[in-house]
Structures are given as C-alpha cells and as structure tokens.
C-alpha cells in the first residue's frame, strides 16, 4: 500500500518529485544524512513510506501544525512553518502551494459546521 502511494505521487506530481524507482524495487535510503538534512528517517521503511511522509511533513508544516512541535519532531523533521518550508525546500513548497493541485490550505480545527445538511 505504501509503495502504491509513492507511485501515486510520482505519477501525479512528476515536475516536483524525482521519483526513486520505476519498478517494485528501489534504492535504499541513506544510512547517514548530511548535517543540514531537514528530513531524516532511520527505520526500515525505505521508499515505501518516504514520499508520502515527506509530503505529509511538508503539508502539516505549511498549514502551521508543526509550529509548536519543534522539540517533539526534530529527530525526523526540521521544518516547522511555511516560511521555513519556502526557504529550505522551495520545490516541496511549490508543489503544495501550486493551484493546479488541490492541497489543503489550513489545518483542521475540529469545527466542521452543521453536519446534518
């Protein structure tokens, strides 16, 4: 399921994603990341989770969800707000803010209006 999610993003957002594979196999992720890396993953998920989670982290940073979570996420993700995302990863920022694609613009707040309609 994770591989198909990765392929979905690769197929639908090719200008922004340098997709790591074209078959069921994929190269392994780095065992050691550069000091300036803002996304690090140290488990055995490899590319099965990488693309989907990368976009997830970017999206929740863009909508402001990570602004108060810096200490809790710093071992995996270093970007906490839209300004930092735009500066550190302009390609991901461009994907998530491109009006051609329909990504959320705000974080959910639990108020969804009258659900009886």
DSSP file (Angstrom, degrees, kcal/mol; ACC not computed):
  #  RESIDUE AA STRUCTURE BP1 BP2  ACC     N-H-->O    O-->H-N    N-H-->O    O-->H-N    TCO  KAPPA ALPHA  PHI   PSI    X-CA   Y-CA   Z-CA
    1    1 A X     >        0   0    0      0, 0.0     4,-1.8     0, 0.0     5,-0.1   0.000 360.0 360.0 360.0 -42.3    0.0    0.0    0.0
    2    2 A X  H  >  +     0   0    0      1,-0.2     4,-2.3     2,-0.2    50,-0.2   0.895 360.0  53.0 -64.2 -39.2    2.8    2.4    0.8
    3    3 A X  H  > S+     0   0    0      1,-0.2     4,-2.6     2,-0.2    -1,-0.2   0.912 108.1  50.1 -63.1 -40.9    4.5    1.7   -2.5
    4    4 A X  H  > S+     0   0    0      2,-0.2     4,-2.1     1,-0.2    -1,-0.2   0.857 108.7  52.7 -67.3 -32.5    1.4    2.4   -4.4
    5    5 A X  H  X S+     0   0    0     -4,-1.8     4,-2.1     2,-0.2    -1,-0.2   0.923 109.7  49.0 -65.1 -43.3    1.0    5.7   -2.5
    6    6 A X  H  X S+     0   0    0     -4,-2.3     4,-2.4    42,-0.3    -2,-0.2   0.928 111.6  48.5 -60.8 -45.6    4.6    6.6   -3.5
    7    7 A X  H  X S+     0   0    0     -4,-2.6     4,-2.6     1,-0.2    -1,-0.2   0.860 106.8  57.8 -63.8 -34.5    3.9    5.7   -7.1
    8    8 A X  H  X S+     0   0    0     -4,-2.1     4,-2.5     2,-0.2     5,-0.2   0.948 109.9  43.2 -58.7 -49.5    0.7    7.8   -7.0
    9    9 A X  H  X S+     0   0    0     -4,-2.1     4,-2.3     1,-0.2    -2,-0.2   0.909 113.9  51.2 -64.5 -41.3    2.7   10.9   -6.0
   10   10 A X  H  < S+     0   0    0     -4,-2.4    -1,-0.2     1,-0.2    -2,-0.2   0.904 114.8  43.0 -62.0 -41.1    5.4   10.1   -8.6
   11   11 A X  H  < S+     0   0    0     -4,-2.6     3,-0.5    -5,-0.2    -2,-0.2   0.892 121.5  37.9 -71.9 -40.7    2.8    9.8  -11.4
   12   12 A X  H  < S+     0   0    0     -4,-2.5    -2,-0.2    -5,-0.2    -3,-0.2   0.679 125.4  33.3 -91.1 -18.7    0.6   12.8  -10.5
   13   13 A X    >X  +     0   0    0     -4,-2.3     3,-1.4    -5,-0.2     4,-1.2  -0.232  69.3 145.1-128.9  45.8    3.3   15.3   -9.4
   14   14 A X  T 34  +     0   0    0     -3,-0.5     5,-0.1     1,-0.3    -1,-0.1   0.785  64.1  64.2 -60.9 -30.9    6.3   14.5  -11.7
   15   15 A X  T 34 S+     0   0    0      1,-0.2    -1,-0.3    -3,-0.1    -2,-0.0   0.815 114.3  33.0 -63.8 -24.1    7.6   18.1  -12.1
   16   16 A X  T <4 S+     0   0    0     -3,-1.4     2,-0.5     1,-0.1    -1,-0.2   0.644 109.9  68.1-104.8 -18.3    8.3   18.3   -8.4
   17   17 A X     <  -     0   0    0     -4,-1.2     2,-1.3    -7,-0.2    -1,-0.1  -0.906  60.1-153.6-114.3 126.0    9.3   14.8   -7.5
   18   18 A X        -     0   0    0     -2,-0.5    -8,-0.1    -3,-0.0    -3,-0.1  -0.753  33.2-142.9 -89.4  89.6   12.4   13.0   -8.6
   19   19 A X        -     0   0    0     -2,-1.3   -12,-0.0    -5,-0.1    -2,-0.0  -0.290   5.4-146.0 -65.8 134.7   10.9    9.5   -8.2
   20   20 A X  S    S+     0   0    0     27,-0.1     7,-0.5     7,-0.0     2,-0.3   0.550  70.6  20.2 -80.7  -7.4   13.3    6.9   -7.0
   21   21 A X        -     0   0    0      5,-0.1     5,-0.1     1,-0.1     3,-0.1  -0.986  39.6-162.4-156.4 162.1   12.1    3.9   -8.9
   22   22 A X  S    S+     0   0    0     -2,-0.3     2,-0.2     3,-0.3     4,-0.1   0.301  84.5  38.8-126.7   2.5   10.1    2.6  -11.8
   23   23 A X  S    S-     0   0    0      2,-0.6     0, 0.0     0, 0.0     0, 0.0  -0.698 104.3 -78.6-136.0-171.4    9.6   -0.9  -10.5
   24   24 A X  S    S+     0   0    0     -2,-0.2     2,-0.2    -3,-0.1   -21,-0.0   0.739 108.8  74.8 -68.2 -22.3    8.9   -2.7   -7.3
   25   25 A X        +     0   0    0      0, 0.0    -2,-0.6     0, 0.0     2,-0.3  -0.606  61.1 179.6 -90.8 154.1   12.5   -2.3   -6.2
   26   26 A X        -     0   0    0     -2,-0.2    -5,-0.1    -5,-0.1    22,-0.1  -0.985  33.7 -95.4-148.4 155.7   14.0    0.9   -5.1
   27   27 A X        -     0   0    0     -7,-0.5    20,-0.3    -2,-0.3    -7,-0.0  -0.367  49.9-100.7 -69.2 152.8   17.4    2.0   -3.9
   28   28 A X        -     0   0    0      1,-0.1    -1,-0.1    18,-0.1     3,-0.1  -0.360  37.0-108.2 -71.5 154.2   18.0    2.1   -0.1
   29   29 A X        -     0   0    0      1,-0.2    -1,-0.1     2,-0.0    18,-0.0  -0.339  49.7 -77.4 -73.7 163.4   17.8    5.4    1.8
   30   30 A X        -     0   0    0      1,-0.1    11,-0.2    -2,-0.1    -1,-0.2  -0.319  29.2-150.2 -61.4 141.9   20.9    7.0    3.2
   31   31 A X  S    S+     0   0    0      1,-0.3     2,-0.4    -3,-0.1    -1,-0.1   0.732  89.6  30.9 -83.0 -24.8   22.3    5.4    6.3
   32   32 A X  S    S-     0   0    0      8,-0.0    -1,-0.3    -3,-0.0     2,-0.2  -0.997  79.5-148.8-135.7 130.3   23.7    8.8    7.3
   33   33 A X        -     0   0    0     -2,-0.4     7,-0.1    -3,-0.1    -2,-0.0  -0.638  28.2 -98.4 -96.4 154.0   22.2   12.1    6.4
   34   34 A X    >   -     0   0    0     -2,-0.2     3,-1.8     1,-0.1    -1,-0.1  -0.288  38.0-108.9 -62.8 157.3   24.1   15.4    5.9
   35   35 A X  T 3  S+     0   0    0      1,-0.3    -1,-0.1     3,-0.0    -2,-0.0   0.791 118.9  51.4 -59.3 -29.0   24.2   17.8    8.8
   36   36 A X  T 3  S+     0   0    0      2,-0.0    -1,-0.3     0, 0.0     2,-0.1   0.272  79.0 129.0 -95.2  12.3   21.8   20.1    7.0
   37   37 A X    <   -     0   0    0     -3,-1.8     3,-0.1     1,-0.1    -4,-0.1  -0.440  39.6-167.8 -66.9 137.8   19.2   17.5    6.2
   38   38 A X  S    S+     0   0    0      1,-0.2    40,-2.4    -2,-0.1     2,-0.4   0.529  75.3  49.1-105.1  -8.5   15.6   18.5    7.2
   39   39 A X  B     +A   77   0A   0     38,-0.2     2,-0.4    39,-0.1    -1,-0.2  -0.976  66.7 169.6-130.0 120.0   14.0   15.1    6.7
   40   40 A X        -     0   0    0     36,-2.4     2,-0.4    -2,-0.4    -8,-0.0  -0.991  11.0-175.9-131.7 137.8   15.7   12.0    8.3
   41   41 A X        +     0   0    0     -2,-0.4    35,-0.1   -11,-0.2     5,-0.1  -0.985   5.5 177.7-135.8 122.2   14.3    8.6    8.6
   42   42 A X        +     0   0    0     -2,-0.4     2,-0.1     3,-0.0    -1,-0.1   0.195  52.1  85.2-115.3  16.0   16.2    5.9   10.4
   43   43 A X  S    S-     0   0    0      3,-0.1     3,-0.5     1,-0.0    -2,-0.1  -0.321  91.4 -92.3-104.5-167.3   14.0    2.8   10.3
   44   44 A X  S    S+     0   0    0      1,-0.2    -2,-0.0    -2,-0.1    -3,-0.0   0.194  90.9 105.2 -94.6  18.0   13.5    0.2    7.6
   45   45 A X    >   +     0   0    0      1,-0.1     3,-1.2     2,-0.1     4,-0.3   0.848  52.1 173.1 -65.3 -34.9   10.6    1.8    5.8
   46   46 A X  T >>  -     0   0    0     -3,-0.5     3,-1.2     1,-0.2     4,-1.2  -0.192  65.1 -25.3  52.6-148.3   12.8    2.9    2.9
   47   47 A X  H 3> S+     0   0    0    -20,-0.3     4,-0.7     1,-0.3    -1,-0.2   0.593 121.8  84.6 -73.6  -9.0   11.0    4.4   -0.1
   48   48 A X  H <4 S+     0   0    0     -3,-1.2   -42,-0.3     1,-0.2    -1,-0.3   0.841 113.1  15.1 -59.7 -31.4    7.7    2.6    0.7
   49   49 A X  H <> S+     0   0    0     -3,-1.2     4,-2.7    -4,-0.3     5,-0.4   0.597 106.1  90.8-112.5 -19.5    7.0    5.5    3.1
   50   50 A X  H  X S+     0   0    0     -4,-1.2     4,-2.5     1,-0.2     5,-0.2   0.882  89.7  39.3 -54.3 -55.8    9.4    8.2    2.1
   51   51 A X  H  X S+     0   0    0     -4,-0.7     4,-2.3     2,-0.2     5,-0.2   0.933 118.1  47.1 -65.6 -47.4    7.4   10.2   -0.5
   52   52 A X  H  > S+     0   0    0      1,-0.2     4,-2.2     2,-0.2    -1,-0.2   0.919 116.6  43.7 -61.1 -43.9    4.1   10.0    1.3
   53   53 A X  H  X S+     0   0    0     -4,-2.7     4,-3.1     2,-0.2     5,-0.2   0.867 110.1  56.2 -70.7 -35.2    5.6   11.0    4.6
   54   54 A X  H  X S+     0   0    0     -4,-2.5     4,-2.3    -5,-0.4    -2,-0.2   0.938 111.3  43.3 -61.1 -45.9    7.7   13.7    3.1
   55   55 A X  H  X S+     0   0    0     -4,-2.3     4,-2.8     2,-0.2    -2,-0.2   0.897 112.7  54.0 -66.3 -39.6    4.7   15.4    1.6
   56   56 A X  H  X S+     0   0    0     -4,-2.2     4,-2.6    -5,-0.2     5,-0.3   0.948 109.7  46.7 -57.7 -50.4    2.8   14.8    4.9
   57   57 A X  H  X S+     0   0    0     -4,-3.1     4,-1.6     1,-0.2    -2,-0.2   0.915 113.9  48.7 -60.4 -43.2    5.5   16.6    6.9
   58   58 A X  H  X S+     0   0    0     -4,-2.3     4,-2.5    -5,-0.2    -1,-0.2   0.918 111.7  49.4 -62.3 -43.5    5.6   19.5    4.4
   59   59 A X  H  X S+     0   0    0     -4,-2.8     4,-2.1     1,-0.2     6,-0.2   0.929 111.1  46.8 -64.0 -46.5    1.8   19.9    4.4
   60   60 A X  H  <>S+     0   0    0     -4,-2.6     5,-1.7     1,-0.2     6,-1.0   0.794 114.0  49.3 -72.3 -23.0    1.5   20.0    8.1
   61   61 A X  H ><5S+     0   0    0     -4,-1.6     3,-1.2    -5,-0.3    21,-0.4   0.901 109.2  53.2 -73.0 -42.0    4.3   22.5    8.4
   62   62 A X  H 3<5S+     0   0    0     -4,-2.5    20,-0.3     1,-0.3    -2,-0.2   0.886 109.9  46.4 -59.7 -41.5    2.8   24.6    5.6
   63   63 A X  T 3<5S-     0   0    0     -4,-2.1    44,-0.7    -5,-0.1    -1,-0.3   0.423 119.8-107.0 -87.1   3.0   -0.6   24.9    7.4
   64   64 A X  T X 5S+     0   0    0     -3,-1.2     3,-1.0    -5,-0.2     4,-0.3   0.488  81.6 125.6  94.4   2.8    1.0   25.7   10.8
   65   65 A X  T 3 <S+     0   0    0     -5,-1.7     3,-0.4     1,-0.2    -4,-0.2   0.807  74.8  48.9 -67.5 -28.9    0.5   22.4   12.6
   66   66 A X  T >  S+     0   0    0     -6,-1.0     3,-1.6    14,-0.2     4,-0.3   0.451  78.7 100.1 -91.5   0.2    4.2   22.0   13.5
   67   67 A X  T <  S+     0   0    0     -3,-1.0     3,-0.3     1,-0.3    -1,-0.2   0.807  94.3  32.3 -59.1 -31.0    4.9   25.5   14.8
   68   68 A X  T 3  S+     0   0    0     -3,-0.4    -1,-0.3    -4,-0.3     3,-0.2   0.279 109.8  69.0-106.8  10.1    4.6   24.3   18.4
   69   69 A X    <>  +     0   0    0     -3,-1.6     4,-1.3    11,-0.1     3,-0.4   0.230  56.4 119.8-112.0  13.1    6.0   20.8   17.9
   70   70 A X  H >> S+     0   0    0     -4,-0.3     4,-1.2    -3,-0.3     3,-0.6   0.873  78.2  45.3 -52.0 -48.2    9.7   21.6   17.1
   71   71 A X  H 34 S+     0   0    0      1,-0.2    -1,-0.3     2,-0.2     4,-0.2   0.877 112.4  51.8 -65.1 -36.2   11.2   19.6   20.0
   72   72 A X  H 34 S+     0   0    0     -3,-0.4    -1,-0.2     1,-0.2    -2,-0.2   0.672 120.1  31.7 -75.6 -16.9    8.9   16.6   19.5
   73   73 A X  H XX S+     0   0    0     -4,-1.3     4,-3.0    -3,-0.6     3,-2.5   0.455  83.6 104.1-118.7  -2.7    9.7   16.2   15.8
   74   74 A X  T 3< S+     0   0    0     -4,-1.2    -2,-0.1     1,-0.3    -3,-0.1   0.694  74.5  63.4 -61.4 -20.2   13.3   17.4   15.5
   75   75 A X  T 34 S+     0   0    0     -4,-0.2    -1,-0.3     1,-0.1     3,-0.1   0.648 122.8  17.7 -77.4 -12.1   14.7   13.9   15.2
   76   76 A X  T <4 S+     0   0    0     -3,-2.5   -36,-2.4     1,-0.3     2,-0.4   0.649 130.3  28.5-125.8 -31.6   12.8   13.4   11.9
   77   77 A X  B  <  -A   39   0A   0     -4,-3.0    -1,-0.3   -38,-0.2   -38,-0.2  -0.995  47.1-174.3-142.8 130.2   11.7   16.7   10.5
   78   78 A X        +     0   0    0    -40,-2.4     2,-0.5    -2,-0.4   -39,-0.1   0.454  61.3  88.3-104.7  -3.4   13.4   20.2   10.9
   79   79 A X        +     0   0    0    -41,-0.4     3,-0.1     1,-0.1   -13,-0.0  -0.854  41.7 168.9-103.0 126.5   10.9   22.5    9.2
   80   80 A X        +     0   0    0     -2,-0.5     2,-0.3     1,-0.1   -14,-0.2   0.528  56.8  25.0-117.0  -6.3    8.1   23.8   11.4
   81   81 A X  S  > S-     0   0    0    -15,-0.1     4,-2.3     1,-0.1   -19,-0.2  -0.947  80.0 -98.1-152.6 172.6    6.3   26.6    9.4
   82   82 A X  H  > S+     0   0    0    -21,-0.4     4,-2.7   -20,-0.3     5,-0.2   0.873 118.0  54.0 -63.3 -39.8    5.5   27.8    5.9
   83   83 A X  H  > S+     0   0    0      1,-0.2     4,-1.9     2,-0.2    -1,-0.2   0.933 111.5  44.5 -61.7 -46.8    8.3   30.4    5.9
   84   84 A X  H  > S+     0   0    0      2,-0.2     4,-2.9     1,-0.2     5,-0.3   0.890 112.9  52.1 -65.1 -39.7   10.9   27.8    6.7
   85   85 A X  H  X S+     0   0    0     -4,-2.3     4,-2.5     1,-0.2     8,-0.4   0.928 109.1  49.8 -61.6 -45.8    9.4   25.4    4.2
   86   86 A X  H  < S+     0   0    0     -4,-2.7    -1,-0.2     1,-0.2    -2,-0.2   0.881 117.6  40.8 -61.2 -38.9    9.6   28.0    1.4
   87   87 A X  H  < S+     0   0    0     -4,-1.9     3,-0.3    -5,-0.2    -2,-0.2   0.891 123.2  35.3 -77.9 -40.7   13.2   28.8    2.2
   88   88 A X  H  < S+     0   0    0     -4,-2.9    -3,-0.2     1,-0.2    -2,-0.2   0.790 132.6  21.0 -89.0 -29.0   14.6   25.3    2.8
   89   89 A X     X  +     0   0    0     -4,-2.5     4,-2.5    -5,-0.3     3,-0.2  -0.556  62.3 167.0-140.3  72.9   12.6   23.3    0.3
   90   90 A X  H  > S+     0   0    0     -3,-0.3     4,-2.5     1,-0.2     5,-0.1   0.795  77.9  57.4 -60.7 -28.8   11.2   25.5   -2.4
   91   91 A X  H  > S+     0   0    0      2,-0.2     4,-2.1     1,-0.2    -1,-0.2   0.937 110.6  41.8 -68.4 -44.9   10.3   22.5   -4.7
   92   92 A X  H  > S+     0   0    0     -3,-0.2     4,-2.6     2,-0.2     5,-0.2   0.914 115.0  51.4 -67.2 -41.6    8.0   21.0   -2.0
   93   93 A X  H  X S+     0   0    0     -4,-2.5     4,-1.7    -8,-0.4    -2,-0.2   0.922 109.8  50.9 -58.5 -44.1    6.6   24.4   -1.1
   94   94 A X  H  X S+     0   0    0     -4,-2.5     4,-0.9    -5,-0.2    -1,-0.2   0.891 110.7  48.5 -61.7 -40.7    5.9   25.0   -4.8
   95   95 A X  H >< S+     0   0    0     -4,-2.1     3,-0.6     1,-0.2    -2,-0.2   0.946 113.5  45.8 -62.2 -49.1    4.1   21.6   -5.1
   96   96 A X  H 3< S+     0   0    0     -4,-2.6     7,-0.2     1,-0.2    -1,-0.2   0.715 119.6  39.7 -72.7 -21.1    2.0   22.2   -2.0
   97   97 A X  H 3< S+     0   0    0     -4,-1.7     2,-0.3    -5,-0.2    -1,-0.2   0.440  83.7 117.5-106.3  -1.7    1.0   25.8   -3.0
   98   98 A X    X<  -     0   0    0     -4,-0.9     3,-1.4    -3,-0.6     5,-0.2  -0.526  59.5-146.5 -68.5 124.0    0.6   25.2   -6.7
   99   99 A X  T 3  S+     0   0    0     -2,-0.3    -1,-0.2     1,-0.3    -4,-0.0   0.637  92.8  73.9 -70.5 -12.8   -3.1   26.0   -7.6
  100  100 A X  T 3  S+     0   0    0      2,-0.0     2,-0.3    -5,-0.0    -1,-0.3   0.815  98.8  52.6 -65.9 -28.9   -3.0   23.3  -10.2
  101  101 A X  S <  S-     0   0    0     -3,-1.4     2,-0.9    -6,-0.2   -88,-0.0  -0.768  86.3-129.3-106.5 153.7   -3.1   20.7   -7.4
  102  102 A X        +     0   0    0     -2,-0.3     2,-0.3     3,-0.0    -3,-0.1  -0.766  41.9 154.7-109.8  88.2   -5.6   20.7   -4.6
  103  103 A X        -     0   0    0     -2,-0.9    -2,-0.0    -5,-0.2    -7,-0.0  -0.802  51.6 -89.8-105.3 153.0   -3.8   20.5   -1.3
  104  104 A X        -     0   0    0     -2,-0.3    -1,-0.1     1,-0.1     3,-0.1  -0.241  28.1-162.1 -59.7 150.1   -5.3   21.8    2.0
  105  105 A X  S    S+     0   0    0      1,-0.2     2,-0.3   -42,-0.1    -1,-0.1   0.567  71.7  34.8-108.5 -16.3   -4.6   25.4    2.9
  106  106 A X  S    S-     0   0    0    -42,-0.0     2,-0.2   -41,-0.0    -1,-0.2  -0.957  83.0-108.2-137.6 155.8   -5.4   25.3    6.6
  107  107 A X        -     0   0    0    -44,-0.7     2,-0.1    -2,-0.3   -47,-0.0  -0.570  45.2-100.7 -78.6 145.7   -5.1   22.8    9.4
  108  108 A X        -     0   0    0     -2,-0.2    -1,-0.1     1,-0.1     4,-0.1  -0.397  32.3-171.0 -64.0 144.1   -8.3   21.2   10.6
  109  109 A X        -     0   0    0      2,-0.2    -1,-0.1    -2,-0.1     3,-0.1   0.337  46.0-105.0-119.7   5.0   -9.5   22.7   13.8
  110  110 A X  S    S+     0   0    0      1,-0.2     2,-0.7     2,-0.0    -2,-0.1   0.386  89.0 110.1  88.8  -4.8  -12.3   20.3   14.7
  111  111 A X        +     0   0    0      1,-0.1    -2,-0.2     0, 0.0    -1,-0.2  -0.908  30.6 162.3-108.4 113.2  -15.2   22.6   13.7
  112  112 A X        -     0   0    0     -2,-0.7    -1,-0.1     1,-0.4     2,-0.0   0.221  42.7-124.6-116.1  12.5  -16.9   21.3   10.6
  113  113 A X        -     0   0    0      2,-0.0     2,-0.7     3,-0.0    -1,-0.4  -0.282  65.2 -12.2  77.6-164.7  -20.2   23.2   10.7
  114  114 A X    >   -     0   0    0      1,-0.2     3,-0.8     2,-0.1    -1,-0.0  -0.621  56.8-172.0 -77.1 111.5  -23.6   21.7   10.7
  115  115 A X  T 3  S+     0   0    0     -2,-0.7    -1,-0.2     1,-0.2    -2,-0.0   0.514  72.9  77.5 -83.2  -4.8  -23.2   18.0    9.7
  116  116 A X  T 3         0   0    0      1,-0.2    -1,-0.2    -3,-0.0    -2,-0.1   0.597 360.0 360.0 -80.8  -9.5  -26.9   17.4    9.4
  117  117 A X    <         0   0    0     -3,-0.8    -1,-0.2     0, 0.0    -2,-0.1   0.461 360.0 360.0 -81.1 360.0  -27.0   19.1    6.0
